Amino acid sequence: MMVVVLGLAAAAAGCGTPPPSPGTLAENYVNALAAGNYAGACSILSGAAQQALRAAMKSSAGCSVLLARCLPTRATVLQRDQVQLFYSTVDERITGSRATVATSGTAVARRVKQVTLVRRHGVWQLISYGKQRCTAGRARSRAPTA
């Protein structure tokens, strides 16, 4: 009986929490990339965005491998002050069920530049991996983390 009550309390507590905004999703995506958490960044991308990345890089490799190849080494290499990697700036523009978020402030955020999101069933989805050009044959910047 106690387990059921706790489960219902947890479910009720989550009901009032709004889904993340486009700016929050974009910032989470950039922060995951900056930390080298390519699997985490891929989990934020829609299936269509991951497919667009594969098409741009002409590869069937996994999303995290492709993101590691796509970003320049200088954008993801940790400097003395690692905290600076997580201070990106986002500027969101929402028009109906579509949003664009410009990113800046860190090397990774400047590389991503802008992402596009759509709202489906009340939840925002990241439908682009950024404005960076990811092309086939780029040297791998560093190994992805799981």
Secondary structure, 3 states (H helix, E strand, C coil): CHHHHHHHHHHHHHHCCCCCCHHHHHHHHHHHHHCCCHHHHHHHECHHHHHHHHHHHCCCCCHHHHHHHHCCHHHHCCCCCHHHHHCCEEEEEEECCEEEEEEECCHHHHHHCEEEEEEECCEEEECCCCCCCCCCCCCCCCCCCC
